Amino acid sequence: MDFIVAPLHGEKLIYLTPGGGFSFIFTVCLYFGALVTIPVIVYHIYRFLQPVLGRTSKKFIISLVLLSTTLAAAGAIFGYMVAIPAAISFLTTFAGDAVTPSLTAESYLGFVVAYLLGLAALFQLPLLLFIFDHVRPFPPGALLSSQRFVIVGAVIAAALITPTPDVVNQMIVAGPIIAIYQLGALAVYMRRRGERRQNRNQSPVAPAQAELQEVSVPVSASVLSTTPSAESQSQTSKKAQAHRTVDGFSATRVRSAPSTVRLPQRSQPVVAERPAVSPSAAGLRRSAPPVRSIDGFLVS
């Protein structure tokens, strides 16, 4: 609890309901539990995607997660150490001595969580620029020419994040956003410079030239017989007749005789001839007496 109320510099929080203290501690525990479960969720998502990822993709995702965690921690530390104390000091002294500030526990906790989450998300801007440039490279000078839009967007984002409409509080948040955008543009520039240096150091590789060889393909006589000769072509052109089309222009109609194609004939099956039987052997076969078997039947 001392960590949460440290930016107040000794000021006490109040609660207006009997269960206000319990709900305040319970809400702090919920936020802390959600913060602790984020690494576990990221780890299980990585283990789920690990079988379909290559070695390069694994290194890229691990470095991406580490860089995102570092930027989020930097944003939260900046909000806790600089933005929240400055905002509270400005807001509590803005009305002067005529009004005594009494901060409730619920309003203070919502104020702190909004600042920390908003700054942790805004500090991801360099990483987003790096990813966008990796997927689709920005044209040269695009990041520098769009600085005016970034300044306007930073002021609007600061107005949405900060719960109060004062200009000083918005500038405390918008200033780091603009500085972070400059860091992202510098990271993209360094990446482009490293790629150009790597491409310059690589020696050009000459493409392999395939050797072409002339291959003589034998043409069979059947193919030559189906090819129309010059005489047949001249006879066909003489048969061309002029006719008029639908649009009125005359055109020639050529009637060509169908080309004859010789198909290979199927070979006839060879039938084996039976050997001729001599008359003497035939007479012996006919004159052979019948033979009776043991069971009484005749056997030829």
SULTADA-V479836 format. One record per residue. SS is DSSP state (alpha for helix, beta for strand, coil for the rest). PSI is psi in whole degrees, 0 to 359 (* if undefined). Layout:
# SULTADA-V479836
((SS PSI) (SS PSI))
This chain:
# SULTADA-V479836
((coil 326) (alpha 329) (alpha 325) (alpha 319) (alpha 6) (alpha 322) (alpha 349) (alpha 344) (coil 50) (coil 351) (coil 147) (coil 145) (coil 152) (beta 160) (coil 145) (coil 354) (coil 159) (coil 326) (coil 17) (alpha 320) (alpha 319) (alpha 316) (alpha 327) (alpha 312) (alpha 321) (alpha 320) (alpha 321) (alpha 319) (alpha 323) (alpha 315) (alpha 320) (alpha 321) (alpha 320) (alpha 323) (alpha 323) (alpha 327) (alpha 348) (alpha 312) (alpha 325) (alpha 318) (alpha 316) (alpha 321) (alpha 317) (alpha 325) (alpha 320) (alpha 319) (alpha 329) (alpha 323) (alpha 354) (alpha 321) (alpha 334) (alpha 6) (coil 142) (coil 181) (alpha 318) (alpha 320) (alpha 323) (alpha 315) (alpha 320) (alpha 317) (alpha 319) (alpha 315) (alpha 326) (alpha 317) (alpha 318) (alpha 318) (alpha 320) (alpha 319) (alpha 320) (alpha 317) (alpha 320) (alpha 319) (alpha 322) (alpha 319) (alpha 319) (alpha 320) (alpha 320) (alpha 318) (alpha 320) (alpha 324) (alpha 329) (alpha 302) (alpha 312) (alpha 312) (alpha 321) (alpha 319) (alpha 318) (alpha 319) (alpha 320) (alpha 318) (alpha 324) (alpha 339) (alpha 3) (coil 323) (coil 353) (alpha 199) (alpha 355) (alpha 336) (coil 131) (coil 121) (coil 137) (coil 103) (coil 132) (beta 157) (alpha 320) (alpha 315) (alpha 321) (alpha 319) (alpha 319) (alpha 322) (alpha 313) (alpha 316) (alpha 320) (alpha 318) (alpha 313) (alpha 314) (alpha 319) (alpha 316) (alpha 325) (alpha 325) (alpha 321) (alpha 333) (coil 357) (coil 2) (alpha 316) (alpha 322) (alpha 321) (alpha 318) (alpha 320) (alpha 319) (alpha 317) (alpha 320) (alpha 330) (alpha 321) (alpha 310) (coil 105) (coil 140) (coil 147) (coil 155) (coil 132) (coil 5) (alpha 322) (alpha 323) (alpha 325) (alpha 341) (coil 20) (alpha 326) (alpha 324) (alpha 327) (alpha 321) (alpha 315) (alpha 317) (alpha 325) (alpha 320) (alpha 319) (alpha 317) (alpha 321) (alpha 324) (alpha 328) (alpha 326) (alpha 312) (coil 134) (coil 353) (coil 147) (coil 14) (coil 151) (alpha 323) (alpha 317) (alpha 323) (alpha 322) (alpha 330) (alpha 327) (alpha 322) (alpha 328) (alpha 310) (alpha 329) (alpha 316) (alpha 319) (alpha 323) (alpha 323) (alpha 320) (alpha 322) (alpha 321) (alpha 319) (alpha 322) (alpha 321) (alpha 320) (alpha 320) (alpha 318) (alpha 324) (alpha 316) (alpha 319) (alpha 320) (alpha 322) (alpha 319) (alpha 320) (alpha 321) (alpha 321) (alpha 328) (alpha 326) (alpha 338) (coil 133) (coil 138) (coil 138) (coil 124) (coil 136) (coil 144) (coil 132) (coil 124) (coil 136) (coil 128) (coil 131) (coil 141) (coil 128) (coil 124) (coil 122) (coil 122) (coil 139) (coil 127) (coil 163) (alpha 330) (alpha 324) (alpha 320) (alpha 326) (alpha 330) (alpha 345) (coil 127) (coil 139) (coil 176) (alpha 325) (alpha 318) (alpha 325) (alpha 322) (alpha 323) (alpha 325) (alpha 321) (alpha 332) (alpha 334) (coil 0) (coil 132) (beta 143) (beta 137) (beta 160) (beta 132) (coil 183) (coil 325) (coil 2) (coil 350) (coil 145) (beta 140) (beta 160) (beta 139) (beta 126) (coil 125) (coil 114) (coil 140) (coil 142) (coil 136) (coil 139) (coil 134) (coil 127) (coil 121) (coil 143) (coil 137) (coil 144) (coil 135) (coil 139) (coil 141) (coil 144) (coil 123) (coil 124) (coil 131) (coil 142) (coil 144) (coil 142) (coil 140) (coil 131) (coil 154) (alpha 326) (alpha 319) (alpha 324) (alpha 322) (alpha 324) (alpha 322) (alpha 324) (alpha 325) (coil 3) (coil 130) (coil 152) (coil 148) (beta 130) (beta 133) (coil 181) (coil 325) (coil 1) (coil 351) (coil 150) (beta 138) (beta 123) (coil *))
